[in-house]
Amino acid sequence: MSSGSYSGVRLFLEGLSGHRGWTRAWKKAAPRSRYRVVIVGGGGHGLATAYYLAAEFGITDVAVIDKGPIGLGNVGRNTTIVRSNYFQPDNVRFYDYSLRLWEGLEHRLNFNAMVSQRGTLNLFHTEAQRDLFTRRANGMRMQSVDAEALGRDAVKALVPLVDLDNGRYPVLGGFLQRRGGTVRHDAVAWGYARAASDAGVDIIENCAVTGIRRDGNGVTGVDTPAGFIGADSVCLAVAGHSSQLAEMAGFRLPMETHVLQAFVTESIKPVLDVVLTYGAGHFYISQSDKGGLVFGGAIDGYNTYAQRGTLPMAEEVAAAGLTLLPALARLKVVRQWGGVMDMSMDGSPIISKTPVERLILNGGWCYGGFKAIPAGGMSTAHLIARGEPHPVAAHLGLDRFANGRTIDERGIGPFPFLH
């Protein structure tokens, strides 16, 4: 049963009847014995892939299987930032394609995902960084992507809380992508789940995959506590658990899993109306619609599947934040969480066929998974339906690691130890 169209008129009418007319946003489906496509992972990329398979390619015989409830994985454990200010031209095109899909997403899904294009400001602190950021901004403009250089005075006007002359890393300027911003993370999962379910996709929650079956070199389906589910094609979209699922299928991936922490403060009045990133350290911060300052930093340096972080990394993130924004010292952190990141060996994602026939991989997102949900879903759906990469994701194949075509996104050498 469809949840129907959402609108202001419907909200008003439901209010007159005590809001008793609402139905579930998506159906609680029971697994069938076979599907054309089984997607393992009910996060942003898995749900987006299912939706675009149905909406763009007419493939509705699809099941999305998740080991828990929708929205409790990485899609609900991030700092909600969307942007396309990348370095490599292919990555700029990919992430800007995703940003364009974000811009029309709410209308398309008929769901308020709270897309807020408040701008993303990257600060620099040395003349060498100025040169690098100028090169990055010029490369974006060559791809017809917006990027705007800001001097010290413009940075201070935009973010009055910034300490331009802090003793550690004085701020010399920055570059701004005004189309960047934030999106409500759990609303993204709910919106895609609702739209996919309305299109005929089965969403199966609390159903962990315990094995992947093969017949020779081809996948035949997945084992679950509810029994075997056969499939013509299987897609893995399980974020930090990609390596575990690949091992079930009999091959290894060039990636590691690490935890990435995030934090939110008590709610305060509006003080920060852009997404701010700190060039001297891996620190980024924005203010949520509820008033809390949401911020994070780098990954913890050890391999783990635990969704929790460590005090040393929390201290490092806090130190970076206080150097840049001393006023943060007056706020209490009310919540901390961790998400597990599947870190590829060159820092760029993988949307690709695998050594197992009809088994597709969407993973290796490192820090960039949330912002790429629309493009990742569309590209993966294209690969499943057409059997060939989407034009914007053709450079993200798994074979690049074997062929020596790794992606030097950071501009310092395409090697794992540098990443």
C-alpha positions as CSV (number, residue, x, y, z in Angstrom):
1,M,0.0,0.0,0.0
2,S,1.4,3.4,-1.0
3,S,1.9,6.1,1.5
4,G,0.5,8.6,-1.0
5,S,1.7,12.0,-2.0
6,Y,2.9,14.4,0.7
7,S,1.8,18.0,0.5
8,G,0.9,21.0,2.6
9,V,-2.8,20.4,1.7
10,R,-2.6,16.8,2.9
11,L,-0.8,17.8,6.1
12,F,-3.6,20.3,6.8
13,L,-6.4,17.7,6.1
14,E,-4.7,15.0,8.2
15,G,-4.5,17.5,11.0
16,L,-8.3,17.8,11.0
17,S,-8.7,14.1,11.5
18,G,-6.0,13.7,14.2
19,H,-3.4,12.4,11.7
20,R,-5.0,9.0,11.7
21,G,-4.8,8.6,7.9
22,W,-1.1,8.2,7.5
23,T,0.3,4.9,6.4
24,R,3.8,3.4,6.6
25,A,6.3,5.2,4.4
26,W,7.5,1.8,3.0
27,K,6.2,-1.7,3.1
28,K,7.7,-4.2,5.6
29,A,8.3,-6.9,3.0
30,A,8.9,-10.6,3.6
31,P,11.6,-12.1,1.3
32,R,10.6,-14.1,-1.7
33,S,12.6,-17.1,-2.9
34,R,14.0,-15.3,-6.0
35,Y,14.5,-11.8,-7.4
36,R,16.1,-10.4,-10.5
37,V,18.3,-8.2,-8.4
38,V,19.2,-8.5,-4.7
39,I,20.9,-5.5,-3.1
40,V,22.8,-6.2,0.1
41,G,22.8,-3.1,2.2
42,G,19.9,-0.8,3.0
43,G,21.8,2.4,3.4
44,G,21.9,5.4,1.1
45,H,23.6,3.7,-1.8
46,G,21.7,0.5,-1.6
47,L,18.3,2.2,-1.5
48,A,19.2,4.8,-4.2
49,T,20.4,1.9,-6.4
50,A,17.0,0.2,-6.0
51,Y,15.1,3.3,-6.6
52,Y,16.9,4.2,-9.8
53,L,16.7,0.6,-11.1
54,A,12.9,0.9,-10.8
55,A,12.5,4.6,-11.8
56,E,15.1,4.8,-14.6
57,F,15.4,1.3,-15.9
58,G,12.1,-0.3,-15.2
59,I,13.5,-3.1,-13.1
60,T,11.2,-3.5,-10.1
61,D,11.9,-7.2,-9.3
62,V,14.4,-6.0,-6.7
63,A,15.0,-6.7,-3.0
64,V,17.0,-4.6,-0.6
65,I,18.3,-6.6,2.3
66,D,19.7,-5.0,5.5
67,K,20.9,-6.6,8.7
68,G,19.1,-4.0,10.8
69,P,16.4,-1.3,10.5
70,I,16.7,1.2,7.7
71,G,18.8,4.3,8.6
72,L,20.9,2.9,11.4
73,G,24.1,2.3,9.4
74,N,26.5,4.8,8.0
75,V,23.7,6.8,6.2
76,G,22.6,7.9,9.7
77,R,26.1,8.2,11.1
78,N,27.8,11.1,9.2
79,T,28.1,14.9,9.2
80,T,25.6,15.4,6.3
81,I,27.9,17.4,4.0
82,V,27.4,17.5,0.2
83,R,29.9,19.1,-2.2
84,S,31.8,18.6,-5.4
85,N,35.0,20.6,-4.7
86,Y,37.4,17.8,-5.8
87,F,40.8,17.8,-7.5
88,Q,40.8,15.2,-10.3
89,P,38.6,16.2,-13.3
90,D,36.8,12.8,-13.3
91,N,36.0,13.1,-9.6
92,V,34.8,16.6,-10.0
93,R,32.4,15.5,-12.8
94,F,31.1,12.5,-10.7
95,Y,30.5,14.5,-7.5
96,D,29.0,17.4,-9.3
97,Y,26.6,15.0,-11.1
98,S,25.6,13.9,-7.6
99,L,25.2,17.5,-6.4
100,R,22.9,18.2,-9.4
101,L,20.8,15.2,-8.4
102,W,20.7,16.5,-4.8
103,E,19.3,19.8,-6.1
104,G,16.2,18.1,-7.6
105,L,15.9,15.2,-5.1
106,E,13.2,16.5,-2.9
107,H,10.8,17.2,-5.7
108,R,11.6,13.9,-7.4
109,L,11.1,11.8,-4.2
110,N,8.2,13.9,-2.8
111,F,10.1,14.0,0.5
112,N,11.6,16.8,2.5
113,A,15.3,15.8,2.8
114,M,16.2,19.3,4.1
115,V,18.7,20.0,1.3
116,S,20.4,23.2,2.4
117,Q,22.9,24.7,-0.1
118,R,24.5,27.0,2.4
119,G,28.0,26.8,0.9
120,T,31.2,24.9,1.7
121,L,34.2,27.0,2.6
122,N,37.7,25.5,2.6
123,L,40.4,27.5,4.4
124,F,44.1,27.7,3.7
125,H,47.0,28.7,5.9
126,T,50.2,28.9,3.8
127,E,51.1,30.3,0.4
128,A,51.7,26.8,-0.9
129,Q,48.1,25.9,0.1
130,R,46.9,29.0,-1.6
131,D,48.5,27.8,-4.8
132,L,47.1,24.3,-4.4
133,F,43.6,25.6,-3.6
134,T,43.7,28.0,-6.5
135,R,44.6,25.2,-8.8
136,R,41.8,23.1,-7.4
137,A,39.3,25.9,-7.9
138,N,40.5,26.6,-11.4
139,G,40.1,23.0,-12.2
140,M,36.6,23.0,-11.0
141,R,35.7,26.1,-13.1
142,M,37.1,24.4,-16.1
143,Q,34.5,21.7,-15.5
144,S,31.8,24.4,-15.2
145,V,31.6,23.8,-11.5
146,D,31.3,26.8,-9.2
147,A,34.3,27.8,-7.1
148,E,35.0,31.3,-5.6
149,A,38.2,32.6,-4.0
150,L,37.9,34.5,-0.7
151,G,40.4,36.7,1.0
152,R,40.9,37.1,4.8
153,D,38.3,39.9,5.1
154,A,35.7,37.9,3.1
155,V,36.3,34.8,5.3
156,K,35.8,36.9,8.5
157,A,32.6,38.5,7.1
158,L,31.2,35.1,6.3
159,V,32.3,33.3,9.5
160,P,32.9,35.9,12.3
161,L,33.8,33.2,14.8
162,V,37.0,32.3,12.9
163,D,40.3,33.3,14.6
164,L,42.2,34.5,11.6
165,D,45.4,35.1,13.5
166,N,45.5,32.1,15.8
167,G,48.9,31.2,17.0
168,R,49.1,27.8,15.2
169,Y,47.8,28.2,11.7
170,P,46.8,31.8,10.7
171,V,44.1,31.9,8.0
172,L,45.2,33.5,4.8
173,G,41.9,32.9,2.9
174,G,39.8,30.2,1.4
175,F,37.6,29.0,-1.5
176,L,33.9,28.7,-1.4
177,Q,31.5,26.4,-3.3
178,R,28.2,28.1,-2.8
179,R,26.2,25.1,-4.1
180,G,27.6,22.8,-1.4
181,G,25.9,22.4,1.9
182,T,24.1,19.8,4.0
183,V,21.3,17.3,3.8
184,R,19.3,15.6,6.6
185,H,21.0,12.2,6.6
186,D,18.2,10.0,7.9
187,A,15.6,11.7,5.7
188,V,17.7,10.6,2.7
189,A,17.3,7.0,3.7
190,W,13.6,7.4,4.5
191,G,12.9,9.2,1.2
192,Y,14.7,6.7,-1.0
193,A,13.1,3.8,0.9
194,R,9.6,5.2,0.5
195,A,10.1,5.9,-3.2
196,A,11.7,2.5,-3.9
197,S,8.9,0.8,-2.1
198,D,6.2,2.7,-3.9
199,A,7.9,1.6,-7.2
200,G,7.6,-2.1,-6.3
201,V,10.9,-2.8,-4.6
202,D,10.9,-5.2,-1.5
203,I,12.7,-3.7,1.5
204,I,13.6,-6.4,3.9
205,E,14.9,-5.3,7.3
206,N,16.6,-7.3,10.1
207,C,17.8,-9.9,7.7
208,A,21.6,-10.3,7.7
209,V,23.3,-12.0,4.8
210,T,25.3,-15.0,6.1
211,G,26.7,-16.3,2.8
212,I,26.9,-15.7,-0.9
213,R,26.4,-18.7,-3.1
214,R,28.1,-19.3,-6.4
215,D,27.7,-21.7,-9.3
216,G,31.1,-21.9,-10.8
217,N,32.2,-18.3,-11.3
218,G,28.7,-16.8,-11.2
219,V,26.7,-15.7,-8.2
220,T,23.3,-17.4,-7.6
221,G,22.0,-15.7,-4.5
222,V,22.5,-15.1,-0.8
223,D,21.9,-17.1,2.4
224,T,20.0,-15.4,5.2
225,P,18.3,-16.4,8.5
226,A,15.1,-16.4,6.5
227,G,16.5,-18.9,4.0
228,F,18.2,-18.8,0.6
229,I,17.2,-15.9,-1.7
230,G,18.1,-16.5,-5.3
231,A,19.0,-13.7,-7.7
232,D,20.1,-13.1,-11.3
233,S,22.4,-10.3,-10.0
234,V,23.7,-9.4,-6.5
235,C,24.9,-5.9,-5.6
236,L,27.0,-5.3,-2.5
237,A,26.4,-1.8,-1.0
238,V,27.5,-2.4,2.6
239,A,30.0,0.5,3.3
240,G,32.6,-0.5,5.9
241,H,31.6,-4.2,5.6
242,S,32.5,-4.6,1.9
243,S,35.6,-6.7,2.6
244,Q,33.6,-9.2,4.7
245,L,30.9,-9.7,2.1
246,A,33.6,-10.0,-0.7
247,E,35.3,-12.7,1.4
248,M,32.0,-14.6,1.5
249,A,32.0,-14.5,-2.3
250,G,35.5,-15.8,-2.5
251,F,37.7,-12.7,-3.3
252,R,39.6,-9.9,-1.6
253,L,39.3,-6.2,-2.0
254,P,42.0,-3.5,-1.9
255,M,40.5,-1.7,1.1
256,E,40.6,-1.4,4.9
257,T,37.9,-0.6,7.4
258,H,38.4,2.3,9.9
259,V,36.1,4.2,12.2
260,L,35.3,7.9,11.6
261,Q,34.0,9.8,14.6
262,A,31.6,12.7,14.6
263,F,30.3,15.0,17.4
264,V,27.5,17.4,18.1
265,T,27.2,20.2,20.6
266,E,24.3,21.5,22.6
267,S,21.9,23.7,20.6
268,I,22.7,27.4,20.3
269,K,21.4,30.3,18.2
270,P,22.6,30.5,14.6
271,V,26.3,31.3,14.5
272,L,27.5,29.4,11.4
273,D,25.6,29.4,8.1
274,V,28.2,27.7,5.9
275,V,30.0,24.3,6.1
276,L,33.6,25.2,7.2
277,T,36.7,23.1,6.7
278,Y,40.1,23.6,8.2
279,G,43.1,23.3,5.9
280,A,45.7,22.7,8.6
281,G,43.9,19.6,9.9
282,H,41.1,17.3,9.0
283,F,38.3,19.2,10.7
284,Y,34.9,20.2,9.3
285,I,31.9,21.8,11.0
286,S,28.4,23.0,10.3
287,Q,25.3,24.0,12.3
288,S,22.3,21.8,12.2
289,D,18.7,23.1,11.8
290,K,18.3,22.1,15.5
291,G,21.1,24.5,16.5
292,G,23.8,22.0,17.4
293,L,27.3,22.3,15.9
294,V,28.1,19.1,14.0
295,F,31.8,18.4,13.5
296,G,34.3,15.7,12.8
297,G,37.9,15.0,11.8
298,A,40.1,12.2,10.5
299,I,39.7,8.5,10.8
300,D,41.2,6.6,13.7
301,G,44.3,4.9,12.5
302,Y,43.5,1.3,13.3
303,N,41.4,-1.3,11.6
304,T,38.0,-1.9,13.2
305,Y,34.4,-2.7,12.6
306,A,33.3,-1.1,15.9
307,Q,31.0,2.0,15.6
308,R,32.9,3.9,18.3
309,G,36.0,6.0,18.4
310,T,38.9,6.8,20.8
311,L,39.7,9.6,23.2
312,P,43.0,10.5,21.4
313,M,41.2,11.2,18.1
314,A,38.4,13.1,20.0
315,E,41.2,15.2,21.6
316,E,42.8,15.9,18.2
317,V,39.5,16.9,16.6
318,A,38.7,19.2,19.6
319,A,42.2,20.8,19.4
320,A,41.7,21.6,15.7
321,G,38.2,23.0,16.4
322,L,39.4,25.3,19.2
323,T,42.3,26.6,17.2
324,L,40.0,27.7,14.4
325,L,37.0,28.6,16.5
326,P,38.0,29.4,20.1
327,A,34.4,30.0,21.1
328,L,33.7,26.3,20.8
329,A,35.4,25.9,24.3
330,R,32.2,27.3,25.9
331,L,30.0,24.5,24.4
332,K,29.2,21.0,25.7
333,V,29.4,18.0,23.4
334,V,26.2,16.2,23.9
335,R,26.6,13.3,21.5
336,Q,29.4,11.4,19.8
337,W,29.2,8.5,17.3
338,G,31.2,6.5,14.8
339,G,30.7,5.1,11.4
340,V,32.8,2.4,9.7
341,M,34.6,3.6,6.6
342,D,35.8,1.2,3.8
343,M,39.0,3.0,2.9
344,S,40.2,2.2,-0.6
345,M,43.9,2.2,-1.4
346,D,43.7,5.4,-3.5
347,G,41.0,7.2,-1.6
348,S,38.4,7.0,-4.4
349,P,35.3,4.7,-4.5
350,I,34.6,1.6,-6.4
351,I,31.5,1.1,-8.6
352,S,32.4,-2.0,-10.6
353,K,31.9,-5.6,-11.7
354,T,33.9,-8.1,-9.6
355,P,35.8,-11.3,-10.3
356,V,32.5,-13.1,-9.6
357,E,30.1,-12.9,-12.6
358,R,26.9,-10.9,-11.9
359,L,28.2,-9.7,-8.6
360,I,28.4,-5.8,-8.5
361,L,30.3,-3.8,-5.9
362,N,29.4,-0.3,-4.7
363,G,32.0,0.5,-2.0
364,G,35.3,2.0,-1.0
365,W,33.7,5.4,-0.3
366,C,36.2,6.6,2.3
367,Y,35.0,10.0,3.5
368,G,32.8,10.7,0.5
369,G,29.9,8.2,0.7
370,F,27.1,10.4,1.8
371,K,27.6,13.2,-0.7
372,A,27.7,10.6,-3.5
373,I,24.5,8.8,-2.7
374,P,22.5,10.0,-5.7
375,A,25.3,9.5,-8.3
376,G,26.4,6.3,-6.7
377,G,22.9,4.9,-6.8
378,M,22.3,6.0,-10.4
379,S,25.7,4.7,-11.6
380,T,25.3,1.3,-9.8
381,A,21.8,0.9,-11.3
382,H,23.2,1.7,-14.7
383,L,25.9,-0.9,-14.3
384,I,23.4,-3.5,-13.2
385,A,20.8,-2.7,-15.9
386,R,23.1,-2.0,-18.9
387,G,26.1,-4.2,-18.0
388,E,28.5,-1.3,-18.6
389,P,29.7,1.7,-16.4
390,H,27.8,4.9,-16.3
391,P,29.8,7.6,-18.1
392,V,30.5,9.6,-14.9
393,A,31.7,6.5,-13.1
394,A,33.8,4.8,-15.8
395,H,37.0,5.6,-13.9
396,L,35.9,3.9,-10.7
397,G,36.4,0.3,-11.8
398,L,38.0,-2.3,-9.5
399,D,40.5,-3.2,-12.3
400,R,42.3,0.1,-11.9
401,F,44.3,-1.3,-8.9
402,A,45.5,-4.3,-11.0
403,N,46.2,-2.1,-14.0
404,G,48.1,0.7,-12.2
405,R,45.5,3.3,-12.9
406,T,44.9,4.4,-9.3
407,I,43.4,7.9,-8.8
408,D,45.6,10.6,-7.3
409,E,42.8,12.6,-5.8
410,R,44.9,14.3,-3.1
411,G,47.5,15.4,-5.7
412,I,50.4,13.8,-3.7
413,G,50.8,10.5,-5.4
414,P,48.4,7.6,-5.9
415,F,49.9,5.3,-3.3
416,P,48.3,3.8,-0.2
417,F,50.9,5.0,2.3
418,L,50.3,8.6,1.1
419,H,46.5,8.2,1.3
